[in-house]
């Protein structure tokens, strides 16, 4: 039997680290949560709340080096109530190739992750660093990896193949899909609230945030997803391109003399909503200016248009549709975007009740809509804690 204690979750991004502390048990109890943002700049800050219901507090961080900021976080965590009872640390790992379950992190797994770092240079190197620094500070604590790609290992081969010579497929170059931890959580929530029948139906899950993707799910299994070999592909995102004609790559390298490194920066940090609007990567800011700035309006329209295309495509993949779930920062908080996406989809059975939509209710579809449309707040940290707890049992 697992002894009582706490689980620390670490969700590292390219410029942020989210963390949570949960007390083990059924259910898990949140003790502490927070985030370090703006890593790599002079404005790095730690925001946190704890179980004593104090308002959100902020701590300024002087360093802008990621390793020093991680050390700062660890030293800060050591002083927090409940940290001395941590049993294990759960890490979100964006790319896990064919790993289907959470795993205790070993030197062999670290070696494997380093070997595929070029699969996702925006996330994996930083995630590996986090693991190594935490291991240095806590050599006896179990560290457990939770892979974003695991959820999509159920996709059929036809959804995994890329149309390049098959020899590359044998080397691991294929469509993997991401946001799997979020999708797993959304399915659990849908099952908890609506029951097995709804959760096992033909569903499209839309995680729309700074990073954004959709997944076609049936019987709780991923059948297809918009992100592919890397988290850059699929629909346009805050600063990522989404799908891009590969001919653009050779053209820009030849005529604009862009290096591979510059191209990676372009498609990850300068494109998407930011690139189209030329003003902001934040959907909230674009919505404020869409009536006066045609570039903002076109960026919003393209985002909704591309999401709508995937809903149509995945309705075909699923051979029908029972439910559509919106999540992520945009999906959870932007009635305008949800409305724009669902407009004129009555032929698919999707009809929004604008009153419910504007209130961000759990179900925002009309009473006569054949397809139920949900808004569910995702919680990757809680899902990581659940996966770690299950692994420890």
N, C-alpha and C positions, 0 to 999 in steps of 0.2 A: 504494500500500500504506500502511495506517495505521501511523504510527510508534508505537513502544512508549511507554506512559504509563499514566496512571491515570484512572479515572472516579469522580467524586463523585456520590452520589445523595442527594437531599433529599426527604423525605416529610413534609410539613407538615400537622399537624392543628390543631384549634381550640385545643388547650392543650398541644401537644407538637410536637417536630421530631425525626424519626428520620433518621439519616445513616449512610452507609457509603462506604468508599473501596475500589475494586477495581482490581487490576492487569489491564490488557487482555491478551487472549490466549484460547486455547481449552484449558482452561476459564478463566473469569475467576477471579482469586485474591483473596480477601478480605484486606485489609490492616488495616482499621479499621472499627469499627461502634459506634454509640452512639445515645443519645437524650437530648433535653432534655425533662423533664416538669414539670408544674405551672406552665406559663407563665401569667402573670397573677396569680400568688400570691406570697407571701413565701417560699415553699418551692421555688422553681425550682432544679432540680439537673441537672447533666450527668453521665450515666453512660456509660462507654465501655470497650471492650476492644480490644486490638490484636493484630497477627500474632505478637507475641513470646510469646503465650500467658500474658500476665499476667492475674491475676484481675481481675474487673470493678472499675473505679475510679470514684470519684464526686468531682465538683467542685461546690461550692456557688456559686450565682449570686446576687449581691446585688440586682440589679434585677428588677422584675416587669413592666416594659414590654416588649412583644413586639419592638419595633424594636431596643431596646438589647440584648435577649437574642440576637437574630440577629447583631448586631455582635459580641457576646461570642463566639458560636459561630465566626464567621468568623475572628476574631483568634486563637482557640484552634486552629482547624484549620490556620492558616498555620504554626503551630509544630510540627505533626505530621509525622513522617517520611513522605515520599512525596507530600505535598501539592504540592510545587513541580513535580511531574510531571503534574499534572491536565490532561487534554486537553479535558474537557467536564463539564458539570454536568447531571445528569438530574433533573427535577422530576416528582413525581406531581401531576397535576392531576385533581381529582375529577370536574369537569364539563367536558366538551369538546364537547357537542352532537353534531354529525355527523362530527367528525374521526375518521378510521378508522386512522390511523398516527401514530407519534411525529413531532413537527415541531420544527425549529429555531425557537426563540422570536424573534420579530421584533416591532417596535413595532406592526405591524398585528394580530398575534395578541394582544398585551397589550390593545390597544384592544377587540378582540372579547370577550376574557374579562371586561373591566370592564363591558361592555355587558350581559353575562348574569350579573353578580355576584348579582343578586337571585334567580337560579335556585337558588343554594346559598350563602346568606349566612354559613353556619357554616364554610365551607371556602375558597371562592374568594377573598375579599378577602385573607385571610392568605397564601394561596399566591401571589397576585400580588405582595404586599409582599415575600415572600421572594425572588422572582425579581428584583424591582427593586433590592433591597439587594445581592444577589449580583452583579448587573450593575454596580452602582456600584463595588463593590470590585474586580471582575474584568471590565472592559469588553471585553477582547479574547477572553475565553473563550466558547466556544459553550455556550449553555444550551438544553436540549432538553426539550420537554414530552411526558410520557407520560400519556395520558388514561385514566381509569378507565372511562369510558363507551364507549371504542372497541370493546371486546370485544362489546358488545351491539348494535352497529350492524347486525349480521346478523339481528336479530330480524325476523320478518315484520311487516307493517303492522298486522295484527290484534292483535299483542302490544304495539304502540306506541301505539295510539289511546287517548285518554281520552274518556269519554262526555259531553263538553261540546260546544258548537257547533264545527263543523269549522274555522271561521275561526281559532280559537285554535291549532289544530294547525299551520296555516300560519305562525303566529307563533312556532313552536318549543315550544309547550306540549304535551308528550307524555310517554310513558314512555321513559326512557333506560336505567335500570339502572346499577349501580355495582359496586365490588369487582372490576372487570374485570382489573386487573393481577394480583390474587391468583388469579382463575380461570384466566388464561392460564398462570400458573406451575404451578398444580395439574395442568393438562392436560399440560404439558411433563414434569413429574415422573412422572405416570402412564404416559406414553409411554416415558420412559426406563427405568422399572422393569418395566412390564408389556407394553410393545410397542404397535404401531400399532392392532391390532385392539381392544384394551381402550380405548385413548384415543379411538378414533373411534366407540365404542358409544353406547348411550342412557344418559346419565349425569345424575345430580342432584348438583350441587356445593353444599355447605352451608358457607359462611364464617360461622362463629358466634363473634363476639367482642363487644366493646363496641358496635360496629356489626355488624349481622348481616343476611345475605341468603342466598337460594338461587337457583340458576340451573339451568334445564333445557337440556342440551347434547347435540347429536347431530352426529357427524362433525366434532367440534371447533368447532362453531358454536353460539352462543347462540340458543335458540328462545324463551325467556321467562325472566323473572327477577322476584323479589319486590319489589325496590325500583323505584320508578317515576320520576316527575318530579324527585323529590328523594330523598336518602338517608334521609328520615324514614319512608317508607312501607314496607309489607311486614309482616314479623314484628315483635313487640315486641322492643326492645333494652334495653341497660343503662339509658339515660335517655330514649330516643326512643319515641314511641307505637307505631310501626308503623301499619298501616291504621287509619283513624279515620273514622267516619261524618261527612261534611261538615256535617250538620245541627248537630253539636256546636259547630262554629265560630260560627254565627250565634246559637245559644242562649247560649253563654258571653259573647259580645260584648254581647248584649242584656240578659241577666239578671245577669251578673257584672261587667259594664262593663270587660271585658278588652280592652286595645288590641292592635293587630296585633303590636307588639313584645313585649308580655307573652305573647301567645299563642304566638309563636315560641319564647320562652324555655320556656314550659310544655311544648310538644311535643318540644323538643330536649333539655332539661336536667332536667325535673322529672317525667318520665313513665316508661313502660316498667317495668323491674324495680324501679327506685327508687320510682316513683309507686305501684305496686301493693303493695310490701312496706312502704313508709314507713320503711325502715331502711337499705337498702343497694342500690347498683347493681351490686355485685360478686357474681357467681354463686357464688363460693367461700364468701363470707360467708353467703349465703342457704342454701346446702346445709348449713352447720354448724348453722343454727338452725331448719331446717324442721320438726323433730320437736317443737319447743317453741313455735313461732310460726306460727300458721295463715296469716298474711299472706305469710310467706316461702314456705310450701308452695304457696299458691295462685299466687304469682308464678312459681315454678318449673313448676308444672303447666300454667299458661297458655302459658309459653314452649314447652314440649315439645309441647303440643296444637297450637299454631299452626304449628310446624315440621312436625309430622306431617301437618297438613292440606295444606301445600304439597307434601310428598312425594307424597301421593295425587293431587293436582291435576296435578303435573308428570309423574307416571307416565302419566296420561291424555294430556297434551300430546305426550309422546314415543311414545305407543302401545306402551308396554312399558318395561322397565327392566333394564339390565345391571349398573349399578354406582352406589353411593352413596358420596360422599366427604365426610368431616368435616374441617374445618379451622378456623383462627382460634383465639383463646385458649381459648374454651369447647369448641369442637369437638375440639381437639387434646388437651386436658388433663382433661376431665370425663367419666369413664366413666359416672357416674350419669345425666348428661344424655343421652348417646348411647343408653344403655339405655332411658331414659324415652321417647325419641323413637321408637325402633325396636320398642318393646313392642307386641305384637299386630299386627305388619305381615307376618306369615307369609303372609297371603293375597296380598300383593304379591311374595312370594318372598324377603322379608328376614328373616333369622334371625341373631341375634347369638350368638357364643360368649363367654359372660361372662368366662371365664378370659382369653381373648385381649383382650377389651375392657378388663378391669381392669389389664392390663399395657400398655395403649396401643400394641398391636402395629400393624404396617402394615395387615394384614388382620384384621378383628375379626369377620367373619361366620363362621358354622359351616361345616363341610365339606359339609353338605347344603343350605346356603342357595343358592337359585337366583340371587340377586343378591349380588354381592360388595360388601362394605362396607369402606371404607378409611379410615385416619386418616393424613393427610399434613400435615406442618408447612409452612405457607405462608411465602413469602419475597418480599415485594413489592420490597424493596431490590435483591435479586439480579435480579429480573425487570426492574426499571427499568434496571439496569446492562446487562443483555443487550440491551434495546431500544435504549439509547443506543449501545452498541458496534455493533449492526447498522446504525444510522443513520449512524455515522461511516465505516463501511467503503466 
